């Protein structure tokens, strides 16, 4: 069954596309929420965003909040798992050294490749602007970019969503490591 990566900027339609694909999978859906629990008293805007996501999801979907060490190993199979989003997960691990963070990434990637259901992963594209002026911002951007590339490397389909439109870049693009290889499409 497929692994689908959906990436793009904020408010581009990534989650809506992920939700549509999960619905058409025909499987029971397990939504893995990676962001922090909303606290309306301290951050009403975040609470509203989370509520909007919750209201769009069918009541039959199960939701689980993830921690740093989440993987797909112990989930019911086959089902459709929707991970929303990699950015929330990366944000949880910013205080950890690479020696602590990297094993979580490897565990997640291994579980992703061995899962027998559908997996839909949403990832934010954050590196399209200026380089952040502070170390934590650069670390977040770098870890998210590296993780997104690793997930794309095992995905069956990769979509870029922007302005409410989706492009299947896995079909239209050439993996960077294949550019210039014999048999690879020519760049023009």
C-alpha positions in Angstrom: 0.0 0.0 0.0 1.3 3.5 -0.7 3.3 6.0 1.2 2.2 9.5 0.2 4.1 12.7 1.2 2.3 16.0 0.9 4.5 19.1 1.4 4.0 22.8 0.9 3.7 26.2 2.6 1.3 27.2 5.4 -2.4 27.4 4.5 -1.8 25.9 1.1 -4.2 23.0 1.3 -1.9 20.2 2.4 -4.1 18.9 5.2 -7.2 19.1 3.1 -5.5 17.0 0.4 -4.3 14.5 3.0 -7.8 14.2 4.4 -9.3 13.6 1.0 -6.8 10.9 0.2 -7.4 9.2 3.6 -11.1 9.3 2.9 -10.8 7.6 -0.5 -8.4 4.9 0.9 -11.4 2.9 2.0 -9.6 2.0 5.2 -10.2 3.0 8.8 -8.3 6.2 9.4 -5.9 6.9 12.3 -4.9 10.6 12.5 -1.5 11.1 14.3 -1.4 14.7 15.6 2.2 15.8 16.2 1.6 19.4 17.4 1.3 20.5 21.0 -2.1 20.2 22.7 -4.0 23.4 22.4 -4.5 25.6 25.4 -7.0 28.3 24.5 -6.0 30.4 27.6 -2.4 30.8 26.4 -2.7 30.5 22.6 -6.3 30.9 21.3 -5.1 31.1 17.7 -3.4 27.7 17.9 -6.5 26.3 19.6 -8.7 27.6 16.8 -6.4 26.0 14.1 -6.6 22.6 15.9 -10.3 22.9 16.2 -10.7 23.6 12.5 -8.7 20.5 11.7 -10.8 18.4 14.1 -14.1 19.7 12.7 -13.1 18.7 9.2 -12.3 15.1 10.2 -15.1 12.5 10.1 -16.2 11.3 13.6 -15.2 7.7 12.6 -11.5 8.7 12.5 -9.4 7.9 15.5 -7.0 10.6 16.7 -3.8 10.0 18.7 -1.3 12.6 19.8 2.3 11.6 19.3 5.5 12.0 21.3 9.0 12.1 20.2 9.4 8.3 19.9 6.4 7.6 17.8 6.5 5.0 15.1 4.0 3.0 13.1 5.0 -0.4 14.5 2.3 -0.8 17.1 -0.6 0.6 15.0 -3.4 -1.6 13.7 -2.8 -2.8 10.2 -4.0 -2.4 7.6 -5.4 1.0 8.1 -4.7 4.5 6.7 -2.4 6.6 8.9 -2.4 10.3 8.4 0.6 12.0 10.1 0.0 15.8 10.4 2.7 17.0 10.4 6.4 16.5 10.3 7.0 20.1 11.5 5.1 19.4 14.7 7.2 16.4 15.4 10.5 18.1 14.6 9.5 21.0 16.9 9.1 18.5 19.7 12.7 17.4 19.3 14.6 20.7 18.9 16.1 20.5 22.4 17.8 17.1 21.7 21.3 16.6 20.3 21.6 14.7 17.0 22.7 11.6 18.8 19.3 11.6 20.5 17.2 12.8 17.6 18.6 10.6 14.8 17.5 7.3 16.4 13.9 8.5 16.5 14.1 9.5 12.9 15.6 6.1 11.9 12.9 4.3 13.9 10.1 6.3 12.2 11.5 5.7 8.7 11.9 2.0 9.3 8.3 1.7 10.6 7.1 3.7 7.6 8.7 1.3 5.1 7.3 -1.7 6.9 3.8 -0.5 7.4 1.2 -2.6 5.5 -1.5 0.1 5.2 -1.7 3.5 3.6 0.5 6.2 5.2 0.0 9.9 4.3 2.5 12.3 5.7 2.1 16.1 5.7 5.2 18.3 5.9 5.7 22.0 5.9 8.1 23.7 3.5 9.9 26.3 5.6 13.2 26.9 3.8 11.9 29.1 1.0 12.6 32.4 2.7 15.6 34.0 4.4 17.9 32.1 6.7 16.6 32.5 10.3 18.7 34.8 12.4 18.6 32.6 15.4 20.1 29.0 15.9 16.8 27.3 16.9 15.1 28.5 13.7 18.0 27.3 11.6 18.0 23.9 13.4 14.2 23.5 12.9 14.5 24.4 9.2 17.4 22.1 8.6 16.0 19.1 10.5 12.6 19.4 8.8 14.2 19.7 5.3 16.4 16.7 5.9 13.5 14.6 7.3 11.2 15.6 4.4 13.8 14.4 1.9 14.2 11.1 3.7 10.4 10.5 3.7 10.3 11.5 0.0 13.0 8.9 -0.6 10.7 6.1 0.5 7.4 7.6 -0.7 5.4 6.2 -3.6 3.9 9.6 -4.3 5.1 13.1 -3.4 2.8 16.1 -3.8 3.6 19.8 -3.6 0.6 21.8 -2.6 0.5 25.6 -3.0 -2.4 28.1 -3.4 -4.8 25.2 -3.2 -3.3 23.3 -6.1 -1.5 20.0 -5.9 1.4 18.9 -8.2 2.6 15.3 -8.1 6.3 16.1 -8.1 7.3 12.5 -7.8 5.9 12.0 -11.4 7.0 15.4 -12.8 10.4 15.8 -11.2 13.8 14.0 -11.2 15.3 13.0 -7.8 18.3 15.3 -7.3 20.7 12.3 -6.9 19.7 11.0 -10.3 20.3 14.3 -12.3 23.0 13.7 -14.8 22.9 9.9 -14.5 22.8 7.8 -17.6 19.2 7.1 -18.5 17.9 10.0 -16.4 15.8 12.6 -18.3 17.8 15.6 -19.7 17.5 18.9 -18.0 16.6 21.8 -20.4 
